[in-house]
Amino acid sequence: MTQREALEALCTRACGQAQATQAPVLASFATVSTVSGGIDPVAELEARDACYEQADFRFVWARPKDGLTLAARGAAVRFRASGPRRFHDMLEQVETALKAAVCAQDGEADAGGAPYALGGFAFFDELDDSQWPGFGTAQMAVPAWMALQTNGTTRTVVSTFVQPGDHPARMAEFLAGQLEGTNGQPAAASSDKRETRFPARAGAFQRADEVEGHRHWLRMVRNVLAGIKSGKLSKVVLARAVDLFRSAPVSPYTILKALRAAYPDCFSFLVDPGGGQHFMGATPERLANLRDGLMRFGALAGSAPRGERSEADDALGQHLLDDPKERHEHAIVVDAILEAIRPFGGEPELPDAPRLVKLSNVQHLYTPISLRPQEPASLLSLLARLHPTPAVGGFPQETALDLIRDQEDFDRGWYAGPIGWVNARGDGEFAVALRSGAFRDGRVRLFTGAGIVADSDPETEYFETQLKLQPLLSALAHG
């Protein structure tokens, strides 16, 4: 059977199911690249950009340490949810669509869990649409085109949403166009259009005056410390925003290349819902991973700078391991994760003490946690229980979140929210969207934060936030 015949057979099945049930159904087709070593999904995404409207969905997820890169464009279907039940509402929509999907593979290729739903959630269950156009408080999409590279093998998955009455030949034609990278438009125009949209260089970014920002930070920390001293709470994670400007936009692919190279242990990500702004970064913090029924989590809290020489670096790391303030901050996060996953049953596995995770500019206390639950669980139901952990919110949770709303002078939007993917098998991974920024035209808003506990010093915590800005500031220097 040729590939075109396989596509037509798939679409005939999908159209028949849609007609029989009088309900729309996803149709997904997977194929494996025959190129030795696979292709880089991000490079392929960049090459395909000109074949899509700017309002189309775009997503990247990469962790070089795991040999995994995922890139996607277009939306076969989008899922949105809002309000306090947004995780549960999203779970219902996504699971219903993925379980009913009709899938096929090219030759002997494994569908690899296709189709996939990609996206994320805002930190709070409300946000300012003018600051986060097109994002909403929860959005995921099954992409029209997706490339997934795992350890050198690249799998391409194309999908479409079939309605009752749709014609199989027309659906097959669309999927064939997705595989070929034309999306119904001539591919030859891609380089010119991409150059117009993302000029090579446009001078350095100008940084907004941070004097008042520094003063505001010190006021926020002092107010939080007063709340901690009163006994109302034990930790609050405050954030600040840094605004940068220049005359023209920067290519997100340039930024992604720099982040992937400099931070292979981190999750580099890009989310662009098509509203004129994209959100990207490189976060070290996994929120939850679910694979073959095994849950994995990462408690990441407590920070110190890196030393220029190995002796100084080791000393800073040991001080972090021994510091009662940092260990207390870390223990709050570990305890919160354990409490969140307790209803799933099973016995969590974790080390007796945290270890160090050393990134290029900062090191953290880290405790890996795993659990094989007694009953099957979904990844999105896990997120509903975990978010926000004390690593990005505080403890007690509601008191800390009320103080964050009262003190911070900007909309967090998707900063520090869960971002990631889930597939039809139920496997998936979400990280906490830290070390990140929102990009719109020539404007960039970078986000950074620090956990405040009883022994926190306002100036020291400000220095920590400056350290956490470095990944994106360094990447922007390449743009």
C-alpha positions in Angstrom: 0.0 0.0 0.0 1.4 3.4 -0.9 1.4 6.3 1.6 -1.3 8.0 -0.3 -3.5 4.9 -0.3 -2.8 4.6 3.5 -3.9 8.2 4.0 -7.1 7.6 2.0 -7.8 4.4 4.0 -7.4 6.3 7.2 -9.6 9.1 6.2 -12.3 6.7 4.9 -12.4 5.1 8.4 -12.5 8.5 10.1 -15.2 9.9 7.9 -17.2 6.7 8.4 -16.9 6.9 12.2 -17.8 10.6 12.2 -20.9 9.9 10.0 -22.0 6.9 12.1 -21.7 8.7 15.5 -22.7 12.1 14.1 -19.7 13.5 16.1 -16.4 14.9 14.9 -13.3 12.7 15.2 -9.6 13.2 15.0 -7.7 11.4 12.3 -3.9 11.1 12.7 -1.2 9.6 10.5 2.3 8.8 11.7 5.5 8.1 9.7 9.1 7.8 10.6 11.9 9.7 8.8 14.2 7.7 6.6 16.9 10.3 7.0 19.9 8.9 8.9 19.9 10.3 12.4 16.5 11.9 11.8 15.8 15.6 11.4 15.8 18.4 13.9 12.1 19.2 14.5 12.8 22.8 15.3 14.7 23.3 12.0 11.8 21.7 10.2 9.3 23.9 12.0 11.2 27.0 11.0 11.3 25.9 7.4 7.5 25.3 7.5 6.6 28.6 9.1 5.9 30.4 5.8 3.3 27.7 4.9 1.1 28.7 7.8 -0.9 31.8 8.8 0.6 33.8 11.6 -2.5 33.1 13.7 -1.8 29.3 13.7 -0.7 27.5 16.8 3.0 26.8 17.3 4.7 24.7 20.0 8.2 23.5 20.8 9.3 21.2 23.7 13.0 20.0 23.9 15.2 18.5 26.5 18.5 17.6 24.9 19.6 15.5 27.9 16.7 13.1 27.2 17.3 13.2 23.4 13.8 14.5 23.0 12.6 17.4 20.8 9.0 18.1 19.8 7.9 20.8 17.4 4.4 21.5 16.1 2.5 23.9 13.8 -1.2 24.5 13.1 -4.1 23.2 15.1 -6.3 20.3 14.0 -8.4 21.1 17.1 -8.0 23.4 20.1 -9.2 22.8 23.7 -9.9 25.7 26.0 -11.0 25.8 29.7 -11.3 28.5 32.3 -12.2 29.0 35.9 -11.5 26.9 39.0 -12.3 23.6 37.2 -10.0 24.3 34.2 -7.8 21.3 34.8 -10.7 18.9 35.1 -12.6 20.5 32.1 -9.4 20.2 30.0 -9.0 16.6 31.0 -12.5 15.7 29.9 -12.1 17.4 26.5 -8.6 16.1 25.8 -9.2 12.5 26.9 -12.5 12.3 25.0 -10.8 13.5 21.7 -7.7 11.4 22.0 -9.5 8.2 23.0 -11.8 8.4 20.0 -9.1 9.3 17.5 -8.6 7.2 14.4 -4.9 6.5 13.8 -2.7 4.8 11.2 1.0 4.3 10.6 3.1 4.3 7.5 4.5 0.8 6.9 5.7 -0.6 10.2 6.1 2.7 11.9 4.7 2.9 15.5 2.2 5.7 15.9 4.1 6.6 19.1 1.1 7.4 21.1 -0.4 9.7 18.5 -2.2 12.0 18.5 -0.6 14.4 21.0 -2.2 17.4 22.8 0.2 20.2 23.5 -0.2 23.4 25.5 -0.5 24.6 29.1 -2.1 26.7 31.8 -1.8 30.1 33.3 -0.6 30.4 36.8 -4.0 31.7 38.1 -7.4 30.8 36.7 -7.8 34.3 35.3 -5.5 36.6 33.3 -5.4 39.9 31.5 -6.1 39.1 27.8 -4.6 42.4 26.7 -1.2 41.2 28.2 -1.6 37.6 27.1 -3.5 37.8 23.7 -4.8 34.4 22.6 -3.5 32.4 25.5 -6.5 32.1 27.9 -6.1 30.4 31.3 -5.9 27.0 29.8 -5.3 26.0 26.2 -4.1 22.8 24.5 -4.2 21.7 20.8 -3.7 18.7 18.7 -1.4 20.0 16.0 -2.0 19.6 12.3 1.7 18.8 11.9 4.1 17.6 14.6 7.7 16.2 14.5 9.0 14.2 17.5 12.6 13.3 17.7 13.7 10.7 20.3 17.4 9.7 20.4 18.0 10.4 16.7 14.7 9.0 15.3 12.2 11.5 14.0 8.5 10.6 13.8 6.1 12.9 12.0 2.4 13.0 12.9 -0.2 14.9 10.9 -3.8 15.2 12.1 -7.1 16.7 11.0 -10.5 17.0 12.6 -13.1 15.2 10.6 -16.7 16.3 10.7 -19.8 14.3 9.8 -20.2 14.6 6.0 -16.6 15.4 5.2 -15.2 13.7 2.1 -12.3 11.2 2.6 -10.4 12.3 -0.5 -10.4 16.0 0.7 -9.2 15.0 4.2 -6.4 12.8 2.7 -5.3 15.7 0.5 -5.0 17.9 3.5 -2.9 15.3 5.4 -0.7 14.8 2.4 -0.1 18.5 2.2 0.9 18.5 5.9 3.4 15.7 5.3 4.9 17.5 2.3 5.1 20.8 4.2 3.0 22.8 1.7 -0.2 23.2 3.7 -1.8 24.0 0.3 0.7 26.8 -0.4 3.9 26.9 -2.4 6.8 26.0 -0.2 9.3 28.0 -2.3 8.2 31.3 -0.7 9.3 30.2 2.8 12.7 31.7 3.0 11.6 35.2 1.8 8.6 35.3 4.1 10.7 34.1 7.1 13.3 36.8 6.5 10.6 39.5 6.4 9.1 38.3 9.6 12.4 37.8 11.5 15.2 40.2 10.5 18.6 38.9 11.2 19.8 41.7 13.5 18.1 44.8 14.8 20.6 46.1 17.4 20.7 45.5 21.1 17.7 45.5 23.4 17.1 48.5 25.6 16.3 47.6 29.2 13.6 49.5 31.1 14.7 51.5 34.1 14.8 49.1 37.0 15.3 51.5 39.9 11.7 51.5 40.8 11.4 47.8 40.1 14.2 47.2 42.7 12.5 49.4 45.2 9.2 47.6 44.6 10.9 44.3 45.1 12.3 45.3 48.4 8.9 46.5 49.6 7.2 43.3 48.5 9.8 41.1 50.4 9.5 43.2 53.5 5.7 42.9 53.4 5.9 39.1 53.0 8.4 38.8 55.8 6.0 40.7 58.1 3.3 38.2 57.1 5.7 35.3 57.9 6.6 36.8 61.2 2.9 37.1 62.2 2.6 33.4 61.7 0.1 33.6 58.8 2.3 31.7 56.4 5.8 30.1 56.0 6.7 30.8 52.4 5.7 33.0 49.5 7.3 32.9 46.0 7.4 36.5 44.7 8.0 37.3 41.0 9.2 40.3 39.1 9.0 41.3 35.5 11.8 43.0 33.5 10.9 44.8 30.2 13.2 45.0 27.2 12.7 46.9 23.9 14.2 47.1 20.5 13.2 48.3 17.0 12.4 44.8 15.5 11.4 41.3 16.7 13.9 38.5 17.4 13.6 35.1 15.8 12.3 32.6 18.4 14.4 29.9 16.6 17.6 31.8 17.4 16.6 32.0 21.1 15.7 28.3 21.1 19.0 27.2 19.6 20.9 29.2 22.2 18.8 27.8 25.1 19.0 24.2 23.9 22.8 24.4 23.6 23.4 26.2 26.9 20.9 24.3 29.1 20.6 20.7 28.0 19.2 19.6 31.4 16.4 22.1 31.1 13.1 21.9 29.2 13.3 24.5 26.5 9.8 25.5 25.3 7.8 27.8 23.0 4.1 28.4 23.0 2.5 30.6 20.4 -1.3 30.4 20.2 -1.4 32.8 17.3 -2.5 36.0 19.0 0.6 38.0 18.1 2.7 37.0 21.2 4.7 34.0 22.0 6.0 32.7 25.3 9.3 30.8 25.7 12.1 29.9 28.0 14.2 27.1 29.5 13.0 25.8 32.8 14.8 23.3 35.1 11.7 22.3 37.0 9.6 19.2 36.0 6.2 19.3 37.5 5.0 15.8 36.5 5.9 13.0 34.1 3.7 9.9 33.5 5.0 7.0 31.4 3.7 3.4 31.4 1.8 4.1 34.7 4.9 5.4 36.6 4.6 9.0 38.0 7.8 11.1 38.3 8.1 14.5 40.0 10.9 16.9 40.7 11.1 19.1 43.9 13.3 22.0 43.0 13.8 24.8 45.6 16.8 26.4 47.1 19.4 28.2 45.0 23.0 29.4 44.9 25.3 30.8 42.3 28.0 28.8 40.5 31.6 29.4 41.3 34.2 30.3 38.7 36.6 27.6 39.9 35.8 24.1 40.9 36.8 24.6 44.5 34.6 27.7 44.9 31.8 26.0 43.1 31.9 23.0 45.4 32.0 25.3 48.4 28.9 27.1 47.2 27.1 23.8 46.6 28.0 22.4 50.0 26.9 25.6 51.7 23.6 25.3 49.8 23.2 21.7 51.0 24.0 22.7 54.6 22.0 26.0 54.8 19.0 25.6 57.1 17.1 28.3 55.4 17.4 26.7 51.9 16.8 23.2 53.3 13.6 24.4 55.0 12.4 26.1 51.8 13.1 22.8 49.9 11.4 20.6 52.5 8.2 22.6 52.1 8.0 21.7 48.4 8.8 18.0 49.0 6.1 17.7 51.6 3.6 19.5 49.4 4.2 17.1 46.5 3.9 14.1 48.8 0.7 15.3 50.2 -0.7 16.0 46.7 0.0 12.5 45.4 -1.1 10.7 48.6 -4.7 10.0 47.4 -3.3 8.0 44.4 -2.1 5.3 46.8 1.2 3.4 46.5 4.5 4.1 48.2 6.5 7.2 47.0 10.2 6.7 46.4 12.6 9.5 47.1 16.1 9.9 48.6 16.7 10.8 52.2 18.2 14.2 51.3 18.2 16.5 48.3 21.1 16.6 45.8 22.5 19.4 43.8 21.5 20.2 40.2 24.1 22.4 38.6 23.1 24.6 35.7 25.5 26.8 33.8 24.8 29.9 36.0 23.0 28.6 39.1 22.7 25.4 41.3 19.6 24.1 43.1 18.5 21.7 45.7 16.7 18.8 43.9 14.7 15.8 45.2 13.4 13.3 42.6 10.1 11.6 43.6 8.5 8.7 41.9 5.2 6.8 42.5 3.5 3.8 40.9 -0.1 4.5 42.0 -2.5 1.7 43.1 -5.1 2.9 40.6 -4.5 4.4 37.0 -4.3 8.1 37.0 -4.3 10.8 34.3 -1.6 13.4 33.9 -4.0 16.3 33.9 -5.6 15.1 37.1 -2.1 15.1 38.6 -1.6 18.8 37.6 -4.9 19.7 39.2 -3.5 18.5 42.6 0.0 19.7 42.2 -0.3 23.2 40.8 0.9 25.5 42.2 3.5 23.8 44.3 5.2 25.9 47.1 8.2 26.2 44.7 6.2 28.8 42.7 3.3 29.8 45.0 3.9 29.4 48.7 2.6 27.8 51.8 -0.2 27.7 53.0 -1.3 27.9 49.4 -4.3 30.2 49.5 -2.8 32.7 51.9 0.4 32.9 49.8 -1.6 33.3 46.5 -3.7 36.1 48.0 -0.5 37.9 49.0 1.0 37.4 45.5 -2.1 38.9 43.9 -1.9 41.9 46.3 1.8 42.6 46.0 2.9 41.9 42.4 2.3 44.7 39.9 2.0 42.7 36.7 0.0 39.8 35.4 1.9 36.5 35.7 -0.1 35.0 32.9 1.5 31.7 31.9 4.7 32.4 33.9 5.1 29.6 36.5 2.1 27.7 35.1 2.3 24.1 33.9 3.3 23.6 30.2 3.8 20.3 28.3 2.1 17.5 26.5 0.0 14.3 26.8 -0.6 11.6 24.2 -3.3 9.1 23.4 -1.6 6.5 25.6 -1.9 8.8 28.6 1.8 9.3 28.7 3.1 12.9 28.9 5.2 15.5 30.7 4.6 19.0 32.2 7.1 21.4 33.5 6.8 24.7 35.4 7.2 27.6 33.0 10.1 29.4 34.7 13.2 31.2 33.3 10.8 32.5 30.6 9.6 35.6 28.7 6.7 36.9 26.7 7.7 38.2 23.2 5.6 40.5 21.1 7.1 42.4 18.2 10.2 44.1 19.6 9.1 43.9 23.2 10.1 41.3 25.6 8.9 40.8 29.2 11.2 38.5 31.2 9.9 36.9 34.4 11.9 35.8 37.4 11.2 35.0 41.1 12.5 33.8 44.4 11.0 32.0 47.4 10.8 34.1 50.6 10.9 32.4 54.0 11.6 33.7 57.5 15.4 34.1 57.1 15.3 35.7 53.6 17.2 38.9 53.0 15.6 41.2 50.4 18.8 42.1 48.7 20.1 38.5 48.5 16.8 37.4 47.0 17.0 40.2 44.5 20.4 39.0 43.5 18.9 35.5 43.0 16.3 36.8 40.7 19.1 38.5 38.6 20.9 35.1 38.3 17.7 33.5 37.0 17.4 36.1 34.3 20.7 35.1 32.7 19.5 32.2 30.5 17.2 34.4 28.4 19.4 37.5 28.6 22.3 35.5 27.2 20.1 33.9 24.6 18.8 37.3 23.5 22.4 38.4 22.9 22.4 35.9 20.0 19.2 37.4 18.5 
